[in-house]
Amino acid sequence: MEREAATSPTENGPETDAAAVRRHPALFRAIKRRQNPRLRRSDITVTDEAAVKRAVKAASLGNAMEWFDFGIYAYLAGTIGRVFFPSGSDTAQLLSSFATFAVAFLVRPIGGMVFGPMGDKIGRKKVLALTMILMAIGTAAIGFIPSYDSIGFWSPLLLILFRLLQGFSTGGEYGGASTFIAEYAPDKRRGFFGSFLELGTLAGYTAAASLVTALTAVLGSDGMDSWGWRVPFLAALPLGMIGIYLRLRLDDTPAYLKLEDSNVHVSEAATAVETTARGDLAKIFRTHWRALVLCIALVGAYNITDYMLLSYMPTYLSDELDYSESHGLMILVATMVLLMLIINQVGRLSDRFGRKPVLMTGMIGFFVLSAPAFVLVQEGSLLAVSGGMLMLGLSLVCLLGTMSAALPAMFPTNVRYGSLSVGYNLSASLFGGTTPLVITALISVTGSDMMPAYYSMAAALIGVIAVACMKETAQKPLAGSPPSVQTEEEAAEMVEAQAPTPKF
């Protein structure tokens, strides 16, 4: 017992006899220095601001185009139901449409398991270009499918096939794009640059909603059902080509290149972490399962609230509150434009005050404000609906502006793309894509228009617990990577700060 009381674990090694430490302090200081060598100037990455901006632009624009493709389906859910599932009631058509929306999420984990480890093996940019190619093909192909009246059950079957292709490609998108920006950005500004990724998401959704709104206003419901619904899907092909071009022009991330370049001299500690085997799914589940579970919980809460507001809300306004389809979309577009104006400032706040406080603000906001927001929405006037949407939107932007910097920091560089893709897409499959379907079914079963609020509150409660359990990563180097700074002066100051204080 006395022996056990005299032992204590060292930071990076086995238990050590405290008495031995007292007898041989110099020896144990040397061991500690060996285990945690001081940074040298060559260890620190000094970012090229122009390269960072190019990387952020390519990842964000590509992400915008990918989510434009994916958002089209959500905003055309009612039309899709009438074109591909004409038999049955309006509710049955809507449920069938949302079921097809959800089916794409079933294969997202498979896409994440394929593209994530591939991105850790062959590089981030190649895989991101590949995911964009597949998404553009899948989306454009939907625009060419004949209607149910023309070819019968083959029509919804083809729709499901190409939705599966969309979901498979999306499995490698978010994990790769967020990893790409996080590894390019300097440590102290990762939240700001990461927020551009979700700015791209909002821009893609806004463009999709705006196009659907404009077409509906010009063509009317009959024109959209006849041929107008095809236009947004076909627009994905040229937009996808632009995204592919932007992504292929970039170099891979500095953190990934350090893994590949054996001529780069890094510290012993950094080398030990960054040159381990990459892309091993078994290792991800075996070694990083705690971070994976936390990632799934965070993403689940985030995705439920995200898809509830950005994907399901127009359908809720039109089907439950009898708003016209274009009217509901216009309110959502206005909300998303406002979020786009402030999202980068939220990213700055997360750099200054930390990821956890900003994420916690968003989760608590959804828990407290969801019910009052839906009471306002149900009141029905333009002012009340806009106020309710704004309450939900301001809570959501706290998550949007922070999550793309917080999630990549949970995993080390050598398995970051794979781990994040697996965790994100497992959660998105279970909770995100099913949100419109689950809410529609709950309203149908219970008859309560408040079910979206209750569902969001339950998700937010899980999110509060997850945020409380996560580590703060703001202004810190990514796990498995050396520090990343903006200037040579910062690098010199960082090295100098570690110099021992002279004793007199």
Disulfide bonds with the S-S distance in Angstrom:
none
